[in-house]
Amino acid sequence: MNWLGEKKDTLFIGQAVNCPGTALFNTIKNVPEEKRIELPVFEETQLGMSSGLCLSGYRPISIFPRWNFLLCAASQLVNHLDKYPIMSDYKFIPNPIIRTAVGSERPLFPGHQHIGNMSNGFREILTSIEIIELKETDEIFEAYKYAYENANKAFLIVEFADFYNEK
């Protein structure tokens, strides 16, 4: 995240980007504060803002702490972000990097509403957004670098919160 934070066009948006509250916060605490936009819990609006930021030349890293929260933005994801390239005859290809995680189950089980991984189902639904699941620590930097350097599409990168303490 520090590498992405050094890029002129990146902004980090979402919940717990300026204050602790999720495991993802610790991964961006060294990103300059002026590159982080704290948002309330309004996931659909957040993803809509991400598309809008792309129109303004930014590469937003839109952070949804868990897949289950990203579900609240499914309309923006499926009906808008995924379809903008097709609807615009490929003149507008928003390219945010959407970052989410499968919630941790250890050491404390948070409940089923926090541990879902919807990656396979959304692979069946999405046509222009690439989903990358990070299962090994040595994949992290390369995946985000690949997503940033391939500005011709949107990416959904899925992390596994249990791995923060285990790998």
C-alpha positions in Angstrom: 0.0 0.0 0.0 2.9 2.3 0.6 4.0 1.9 -3.0 0.5 2.8 -4.2 0.4 5.7 -1.8 3.5 7.2 -3.6 1.6 7.4 -6.9 0.3 10.8 -7.9 -3.1 9.6 -9.0 -4.1 7.3 -6.2 -6.6 8.0 -3.4 -7.6 5.5 -0.7 -11.3 5.7 0.2 -13.5 3.7 2.5 -14.3 3.0 6.2 -11.4 2.9 8.7 -8.9 4.5 6.3 -8.0 7.4 8.7 -8.6 5.6 12.0 -8.2 2.1 13.3 -11.1 -0.3 13.2 -10.3 -3.0 10.8 -7.3 -5.2 10.0 -6.9 -3.4 6.7 -6.1 -0.1 8.5 -2.7 -1.3 9.6 -1.7 -1.8 6.0 -2.3 1.8 5.0 -1.3 3.7 8.2 1.9 4.9 6.4 0.0 6.2 3.4 0.0 10.0 3.6 -3.2 11.2 5.3 -4.0 13.6 2.4 -4.4 10.5 0.2 -7.0 8.9 2.5 -10.7 9.8 2.4 -12.7 8.5 5.3 -16.3 7.6 4.5 -19.3 6.7 6.5 -20.9 3.3 6.0 -22.5 3.8 2.6 -21.0 1.2 0.4 -23.0 1.8 -2.8 -22.2 5.5 -2.7 -18.5 4.7 -2.1 -18.3 2.6 -5.2 -20.1 5.2 -7.2 -17.6 7.8 -5.9 -14.8 5.5 -7.1 -16.2 5.5 -10.6 -16.5 9.3 -10.5 -13.0 9.7 -9.3 -11.8 7.7 -12.3 -13.6 10.2 -14.5 -11.4 12.9 -12.9 -8.2 11.0 -13.5 -7.7 9.3 -10.2 -7.0 5.7 -9.4 -9.0 5.1 -6.3 -8.2 2.2 -4.0 -11.7 1.7 -2.7 -11.5 -0.3 0.5 -14.4 -2.5 1.8 -13.2 -4.2 5.0 -15.1 -7.4 4.2 -16.8 -9.1 1.2 -20.0 -9.0 3.1 -19.9 -5.2 3.1 -19.1 -5.0 -0.6 -22.3 -6.9 -1.2 -24.1 -3.7 -0.2 -22.5 -2.1 -3.3 -23.4 -5.0 -5.7 -25.6 -2.7 -7.9 -22.8 -0.3 -8.5 -20.4 -3.2 -9.0 -22.5 -5.3 -11.4 -24.8 -2.7 -13.1 -22.5 0.2 -13.4 -18.8 -0.3 -12.9 -18.7 -3.6 -14.8 -20.9 -2.2 -17.6 -19.4 1.3 -18.2 -17.0 0.0 -20.8 -19.7 -1.7 -22.8 -22.2 1.1 -22.4 -19.7 3.8 -23.5 -18.4 1.8 -26.5 -15.1 1.5 -24.5 -14.6 5.3 -24.2 -14.9 5.2 -20.4 -13.2 2.4 -18.7 -13.1 3.1 -15.0 -10.2 1.5 -13.3 -10.5 1.5 -9.6 -8.7 -1.0 -7.5 -11.3 -2.4 -5.1 -9.8 -4.0 -2.0 -11.8 -6.3 0.2 -11.2 -9.2 2.6 -12.7 -12.4 3.7 -13.1 -11.8 7.4 -11.0 -13.5 10.0 -12.3 -16.5 11.9 -9.4 -16.8 14.3 -8.8 -16.1 17.1 -12.4 -15.0 17.5 -15.3 -16.0 15.2 -17.1 -12.8 14.3 -20.3 -14.4 12.9 -21.3 -15.6 9.5 -22.1 -12.1 8.3 -18.4 -11.3 8.3 -16.6 -14.3 6.8 -18.1 -14.7 3.3 -16.0 -15.1 0.2 -18.2 -14.3 -2.8 -15.4 -14.3 -5.4 -16.5 -17.4 -7.4 -20.1 -16.2 -7.6 -19.1 -12.7 -8.8 -16.6 -14.2 -11.4 -19.8 -15.7 -13.0 -21.5 -12.3 -12.9 -18.8 -9.8 -13.9 -17.6 -9.4 -17.4 -15.0 -6.7 -17.3 -13.7 -6.6 -13.7 -10.8 -8.9 -12.9 -10.9 -10.7 -9.5 -7.7 -11.7 -7.8 -7.6 -13.7 -4.6 -4.4 -13.4 -2.5 -3.7 -16.6 -0.8 0.1 -16.2 -0.3 2.0 -13.3 1.0 4.4 -13.2 -1.9 1.5 -12.5 -4.2 0.4 -9.2 -2.5 2.8 -6.7 -4.0 2.8 -8.2 -7.5 -1.0 -8.3 -7.6 -1.4 -4.6 -6.6 1.4 -3.6 -9.0 -0.3 -5.6 -11.8 -3.6 -3.9 -11.0 -2.1 -0.4 -11.0 -0.1 -0.9 -14.1 -3.0 -2.4 -16.1 -5.1 0.7 -16.2 -7.5 -0.6 -18.8 -9.9 -2.3 -16.4 -11.1 -2.4 -12.8 -9.8 -4.9 -10.3 -11.3 -6.5 -7.3 -8.5 -7.8 -5.0 -9.6 -10.2 -2.2 -7.4 -10.7 0.8 -7.9 -13.2 3.7 -7.8 -11.5 7.1 -6.8 -14.7 8.9 -3.5 -14.6 7.0 -2.5 -11.2 8.5 -1.6 -13.1 11.7 -0.8 -16.5 10.2 1.5 -15.9 7.3 
